[in-house]
Amino acid sequence: MVANWIAPGDRGLAMGIAASGSAFGAALTPPLIVWIMMTLGWRAAFYLAGGVGIFLALFCYWFATDRPADHSWVNAAELRHIAQGLAPTTVQSQSLGPIPWKALLSRADLWFLTASYFVLGYIIYIYFSWFYLYLVNVRGFSVLSGGWYSTAPFLAGAVNFTPGRLAF
């Protein structure tokens, strides 16, 4: 979406907003889900979260397009702004040929990027799946306070990814 919809000079800001918004959403979720669980039961929290996910997936399916030119709300001025700074040809119009696996796998930057995403994924897995349970079951937090305190890592992430701090 960023590569197709955002002008090259605006991509750092867009990625910063997306990363910060993702972390902020993850910070709001634990206390909200705990509140729903305490008020309506765990099944209601499960069904509401699933329903919101299905609704958002359907909304994106019906509303989003791969290219701005295919969307009815995008005007000519916006298309010019998005295309500003792009190469005259796009990847979709080029024949790419076979994938140069040997050249790709011999790049150190690819391995460092892969390692960084592996580490990030593991850390996020810990905070999403284990941290709340650790606070409640091991540290003795109440169900509600565990929900509030488990937001701390995600709030820190939201602040860390604030727009302007990421630059591409």
Residue pairs with C-beta under 8 A, 6 or more apart in sequence:
1 64
2 11
2 14
2 15
2 18
3 11
4 66
4 67
4 68
5 68
5 82
6 14
6 82
7 81
7 82
7 83
7 84
7 85
7 86
8 84
8 85
8 86
9 84
9 85
11 168
12 166
12 167
12 168
13 163
13 164
15 166
15 168
16 161
16 162
16 163
16 164
16 165
16 166
17 163
19 157
19 161
19 166
20 157
20 158
20 159
20 161
20 162
20 163
21 158
22 161
23 154
23 155
23 157
23 158
23 160
23 161
24 154
24 155
24 158
26 128
26 154
26 157
27 151
27 152
27 154
27 155
27 157
27 158
28 151
30 132
30 146
30 147
30 148
30 150
30 151
31 144
31 147
31 148
31 151
33 45
33 49
33 147
34 143
34 144
34 146
34 147
34 148
35 144
35 147
36 44
36 45
36 48
37 44
37 45
37 143
38 143
38 144
65 71
68 74
68 78
68 79
68 82
69 79
104 110
127 150
127 153
127 154
131 150
131 153
132 146
132 147
132 150
135 141
135 145
135 146
135 149
135 150
136 142
136 143
136 146
141 149
